[in-house]
């Protein structure tokens, strides 16, 4: 990692981090929905839930993706071995007898 990359990474972390937590900046949606349901029940209303369709998600096997990317990197880093060429032996020379 170069010095400029390290400096950029530190800068990004510093920008994203905050020393103070303000609870008022966040909204508890689950609590609000539960309070609404409780109020409906107190008012004598029937609570009917509708089954929601599961969102279509693509599940990625991170370990398989990492292994695949590493094997791709290995094939790019290592030069391909040249196909071995079998050398033909020269025919044996006959000795002159004599």
PyMOL commands that place a pseudoatom at each C-alpha (Angstrom):
pseudoatom trace, name=CA, resn=UNK, resi=1, chain=A, elem=C, hetatm=0, pos=[0.000, 0.000, 0.000]
pseudoatom trace, name=CA, resn=UNK, resi=2, chain=A, elem=C, hetatm=0, pos=[1.432, 3.337, -0.978]
pseudoatom trace, name=CA, resn=UNK, resi=3, chain=A, elem=C, hetatm=0, pos=[1.625, 6.329, 1.347]
pseudoatom trace, name=CA, resn=UNK, resi=4, chain=A, elem=C, hetatm=0, pos=[-1.105, 8.160, -0.579]
pseudoatom trace, name=CA, resn=UNK, resi=5, chain=A, elem=C, hetatm=0, pos=[-3.457, 5.156, -0.301]
pseudoatom trace, name=CA, resn=UNK, resi=6, chain=A, elem=C, hetatm=0, pos=[-2.800, 4.890, 3.426]
pseudoatom trace, name=CA, resn=UNK, resi=7, chain=A, elem=C, hetatm=0, pos=[-3.406, 8.617, 3.880]
pseudoatom trace, name=CA, resn=UNK, resi=8, chain=A, elem=C, hetatm=0, pos=[-6.690, 8.366, 1.962]
pseudoatom trace, name=CA, resn=UNK, resi=9, chain=A, elem=C, hetatm=0, pos=[-7.813, 5.381, 4.063]
pseudoatom trace, name=CA, resn=UNK, resi=10, chain=A, elem=C, hetatm=0, pos=[-7.061, 7.214, 7.310]
pseudoatom trace, name=CA, resn=UNK, resi=11, chain=A, elem=C, hetatm=0, pos=[-8.919, 10.287, 6.043]
pseudoatom trace, name=CA, resn=UNK, resi=12, chain=A, elem=C, hetatm=0, pos=[-11.998, 8.199, 5.125]
pseudoatom trace, name=CA, resn=UNK, resi=13, chain=A, elem=C, hetatm=0, pos=[-12.051, 6.539, 8.542]
pseudoatom trace, name=CA, resn=UNK, resi=14, chain=A, elem=C, hetatm=0, pos=[-11.712, 9.895, 10.295]
pseudoatom trace, name=CA, resn=UNK, resi=15, chain=A, elem=C, hetatm=0, pos=[-14.600, 11.340, 8.294]
pseudoatom trace, name=CA, resn=UNK, resi=16, chain=A, elem=C, hetatm=0, pos=[-16.854, 8.366, 8.969]
pseudoatom trace, name=CA, resn=UNK, resi=17, chain=A, elem=C, hetatm=0, pos=[-16.150, 8.192, 12.692]
pseudoatom trace, name=CA, resn=UNK, resi=18, chain=A, elem=C, hetatm=0, pos=[-17.934, 10.341, 15.225]
pseudoatom trace, name=CA, resn=UNK, resi=19, chain=A, elem=C, hetatm=0, pos=[-17.208, 10.873, 18.891]
pseudoatom trace, name=CA, resn=UNK, resi=20, chain=A, elem=C, hetatm=0, pos=[-20.791, 11.675, 19.869]
pseudoatom trace, name=CA, resn=UNK, resi=21, chain=A, elem=C, hetatm=0, pos=[-23.867, 9.498, 19.539]
pseudoatom trace, name=CA, resn=UNK, resi=22, chain=A, elem=C, hetatm=0, pos=[-27.130, 11.377, 19.206]
pseudoatom trace, name=CA, resn=UNK, resi=23, chain=A, elem=C, hetatm=0, pos=[-30.105, 9.069, 19.759]
pseudoatom trace, name=CA, resn=UNK, resi=24, chain=A, elem=C, hetatm=0, pos=[-32.428, 11.754, 18.393]
pseudoatom trace, name=CA, resn=UNK, resi=25, chain=A, elem=C, hetatm=0, pos=[-30.779, 11.340, 14.986]
pseudoatom trace, name=CA, resn=UNK, resi=26, chain=A, elem=C, hetatm=0, pos=[-32.258, 7.842, 14.717]
pseudoatom trace, name=CA, resn=UNK, resi=27, chain=A, elem=C, hetatm=0, pos=[-35.819, 6.557, 14.587]
pseudoatom trace, name=CA, resn=UNK, resi=28, chain=A, elem=C, hetatm=0, pos=[-36.953, 3.211, 16.036]
pseudoatom trace, name=CA, resn=UNK, resi=29, chain=A, elem=C, hetatm=0, pos=[-39.353, 2.002, 13.348]
pseudoatom trace, name=CA, resn=UNK, resi=30, chain=A, elem=C, hetatm=0, pos=[-39.949, -1.387, 14.956]
pseudoatom trace, name=CA, resn=UNK, resi=31, chain=A, elem=C, hetatm=0, pos=[-40.945, 0.185, 18.272]
pseudoatom trace, name=CA, resn=UNK, resi=32, chain=A, elem=C, hetatm=0, pos=[-43.336, 2.555, 16.499]
pseudoatom trace, name=CA, resn=UNK, resi=33, chain=A, elem=C, hetatm=0, pos=[-45.010, -0.301, 14.585]
pseudoatom trace, name=CA, resn=UNK, resi=34, chain=A, elem=C, hetatm=0, pos=[-45.382, -2.312, 17.789]
pseudoatom trace, name=CA, resn=UNK, resi=35, chain=A, elem=C, hetatm=0, pos=[-46.946, 0.647, 19.619]
pseudoatom trace, name=CA, resn=UNK, resi=36, chain=A, elem=C, hetatm=0, pos=[-49.407, 1.087, 16.746]
pseudoatom trace, name=CA, resn=UNK, resi=37, chain=A, elem=C, hetatm=0, pos=[-50.382, -2.603, 16.927]
pseudoatom trace, name=CA, resn=UNK, resi=38, chain=A, elem=C, hetatm=0, pos=[-50.782, -2.397, 20.699]
pseudoatom trace, name=CA, resn=UNK, resi=39, chain=A, elem=C, hetatm=0, pos=[-53.015, 0.659, 20.328]
pseudoatom trace, name=CA, resn=UNK, resi=40, chain=A, elem=C, hetatm=0, pos=[-55.135, -1.164, 17.723]
pseudoatom trace, name=CA, resn=UNK, resi=41, chain=A, elem=C, hetatm=0, pos=[-55.577, -4.072, 20.130]
pseudoatom trace, name=CA, resn=UNK, resi=42, chain=A, elem=C, hetatm=0, pos=[-56.479, -1.696, 22.987]
pseudoatom trace, name=CA, resn=UNK, resi=43, chain=A, elem=C, hetatm=0, pos=[-59.079, -0.064, 20.727]
pseudoatom trace, name=CA, resn=UNK, resi=44, chain=A, elem=C, hetatm=0, pos=[-60.634, -3.495, 20.172]
pseudoatom trace, name=CA, resn=UNK, resi=45, chain=A, elem=C, hetatm=0, pos=[-59.549, -3.859, 16.552]
pseudoatom trace, name=CA, resn=UNK, resi=46, chain=A, elem=C, hetatm=0, pos=[-58.481, -7.201, 15.164]
pseudoatom trace, name=CA, resn=UNK, resi=47, chain=A, elem=C, hetatm=0, pos=[-54.876, -7.321, 14.127]
pseudoatom trace, name=CA, resn=UNK, resi=48, chain=A, elem=C, hetatm=0, pos=[-54.491, -8.979, 10.754]
pseudoatom trace, name=CA, resn=UNK, resi=49, chain=A, elem=C, hetatm=0, pos=[-51.090, -9.564, 9.286]
pseudoatom trace, name=CA, resn=UNK, resi=50, chain=A, elem=C, hetatm=0, pos=[-50.531, -10.092, 5.612]
pseudoatom trace, name=CA, resn=UNK, resi=51, chain=A, elem=C, hetatm=0, pos=[-47.797, -12.458, 4.601]
pseudoatom trace, name=CA, resn=UNK, resi=52, chain=A, elem=C, hetatm=0, pos=[-45.181, -10.532, 2.693]
pseudoatom trace, name=CA, resn=UNK, resi=53, chain=A, elem=C, hetatm=0, pos=[-43.306, -12.018, -0.202]
pseudoatom trace, name=CA, resn=UNK, resi=54, chain=A, elem=C, hetatm=0, pos=[-39.715, -12.754, 0.470]
pseudoatom trace, name=CA, resn=UNK, resi=55, chain=A, elem=C, hetatm=0, pos=[-37.499, -10.345, -1.433]
pseudoatom trace, name=CA, resn=UNK, resi=56, chain=A, elem=C, hetatm=0, pos=[-35.477, -11.973, -4.163]
pseudoatom trace, name=CA, resn=UNK, resi=57, chain=A, elem=C, hetatm=0, pos=[-31.875, -11.841, -3.074]
pseudoatom trace, name=CA, resn=UNK, resi=58, chain=A, elem=C, hetatm=0, pos=[-28.742, -13.172, -4.561]
pseudoatom trace, name=CA, resn=UNK, resi=59, chain=A, elem=C, hetatm=0, pos=[-26.722, -15.032, -1.982]
pseudoatom trace, name=CA, resn=UNK, resi=60, chain=A, elem=C, hetatm=0, pos=[-23.026, -14.897, -2.671]
pseudoatom trace, name=CA, resn=UNK, resi=61, chain=A, elem=C, hetatm=0, pos=[-20.691, -17.466, -1.182]
pseudoatom trace, name=CA, resn=UNK, resi=62, chain=A, elem=C, hetatm=0, pos=[-17.905, -15.113, -0.103]
pseudoatom trace, name=CA, resn=UNK, resi=63, chain=A, elem=C, hetatm=0, pos=[-15.369, -17.872, 0.496]
pseudoatom trace, name=CA, resn=UNK, resi=64, chain=A, elem=C, hetatm=0, pos=[-15.937, -19.316, -2.976]
pseudoatom trace, name=CA, resn=UNK, resi=65, chain=A, elem=C, hetatm=0, pos=[-15.650, -15.850, -4.519]
pseudoatom trace, name=CA, resn=UNK, resi=66, chain=A, elem=C, hetatm=0, pos=[-12.417, -15.198, -2.608]
pseudoatom trace, name=CA, resn=UNK, resi=67, chain=A, elem=C, hetatm=0, pos=[-10.928, -18.533, -3.647]
pseudoatom trace, name=CA, resn=UNK, resi=68, chain=A, elem=C, hetatm=0, pos=[-11.901, -17.881, -7.259]
pseudoatom trace, name=CA, resn=UNK, resi=69, chain=A, elem=C, hetatm=0, pos=[-10.360, -14.427, -7.222]
pseudoatom trace, name=CA, resn=UNK, resi=70, chain=A, elem=C, hetatm=0, pos=[-7.170, -15.777, -5.676]
pseudoatom trace, name=CA, resn=UNK, resi=71, chain=A, elem=C, hetatm=0, pos=[-6.884, -18.515, -8.281]
pseudoatom trace, name=CA, resn=UNK, resi=72, chain=A, elem=C, hetatm=0, pos=[-7.421, -15.897, -11.010]
pseudoatom trace, name=CA, resn=UNK, resi=73, chain=A, elem=C, hetatm=0, pos=[-4.646, -13.779, -9.498]
pseudoatom trace, name=CA, resn=UNK, resi=74, chain=A, elem=C, hetatm=0, pos=[-2.348, -16.795, -9.350]
pseudoatom trace, name=CA, resn=UNK, resi=75, chain=A, elem=C, hetatm=0, pos=[-2.890, -17.532, -13.017]
pseudoatom trace, name=CA, resn=UNK, resi=76, chain=A, elem=C, hetatm=0, pos=[-2.148, -13.914, -13.888]
pseudoatom trace, name=CA, resn=UNK, resi=77, chain=A, elem=C, hetatm=0, pos=[0.984, -13.709, -11.753]
pseudoatom trace, name=CA, resn=UNK, resi=78, chain=A, elem=C, hetatm=0, pos=[2.642, -16.951, -12.772]
pseudoatom trace, name=CA, resn=UNK, resi=79, chain=A, elem=C, hetatm=0, pos=[3.778, -17.092, -16.353]
pseudoatom trace, name=CA, resn=UNK, resi=80, chain=A, elem=C, hetatm=0, pos=[2.277, -19.967, -18.216]
pseudoatom trace, name=CA, resn=UNK, resi=81, chain=A, elem=C, hetatm=0, pos=[4.669, -22.825, -18.638]
pseudoatom trace, name=CA, resn=UNK, resi=82, chain=A, elem=C, hetatm=0, pos=[5.690, -23.355, -22.192]
pseudoatom trace, name=CA, resn=UNK, resi=83, chain=A, elem=C, hetatm=0, pos=[4.464, -26.579, -23.650]
pseudoatom trace, name=CA, resn=UNK, resi=84, chain=A, elem=C, hetatm=0, pos=[7.244, -29.065, -23.431]
pseudoatom trace, name=CA, resn=UNK, resi=85, chain=A, elem=C, hetatm=0, pos=[8.631, -29.899, -26.802]
pseudoatom trace, name=CA, resn=UNK, resi=86, chain=A, elem=C, hetatm=0, pos=[10.164, -33.310, -27.038]
pseudoatom trace, name=CA, resn=UNK, resi=87, chain=A, elem=C, hetatm=0, pos=[13.424, -33.201, -28.813]
pseudoatom trace, name=CA, resn=UNK, resi=88, chain=A, elem=C, hetatm=0, pos=[13.841, -35.884, -31.348]
pseudoatom trace, name=CA, resn=UNK, resi=89, chain=A, elem=C, hetatm=0, pos=[16.983, -37.794, -30.922]
pseudoatom trace, name=CA, resn=UNK, resi=90, chain=A, elem=C, hetatm=0, pos=[19.249, -37.686, -33.842]
pseudoatom trace, name=CA, resn=UNK, resi=91, chain=A, elem=C, hetatm=0, pos=[19.510, -41.062, -35.472]
pseudoatom trace, name=CA, resn=UNK, resi=92, chain=A, elem=C, hetatm=0, pos=[22.445, -42.998, -34.190]
pseudoatom trace, name=CA, resn=UNK, resi=93, chain=A, elem=C, hetatm=0, pos=[25.467, -42.703, -36.441]
pseudoatom trace, name=CA, resn=UNK, resi=94, chain=A, elem=C, hetatm=0, pos=[26.942, -45.830, -37.735]
pseudoatom trace, name=CA, resn=UNK, resi=95, chain=A, elem=C, hetatm=0, pos=[30.599, -46.209, -37.201]
pseudoatom trace, name=CA, resn=UNK, resi=96, chain=A, elem=C, hetatm=0, pos=[32.604, -47.061, -40.142]
pseudoatom trace, name=CA, resn=UNK, resi=97, chain=A, elem=C, hetatm=0, pos=[34.311, -50.347, -39.659]
pseudoatom trace, name=CA, resn=UNK, resi=98, chain=A, elem=C, hetatm=0, pos=[37.583, -50.678, -40.894]
for i in range(1, 98): cmd.bond("trace and resi %d" % i, "trace and resi %d" % (i + 1))
show_as sticks, trace
zoom trace
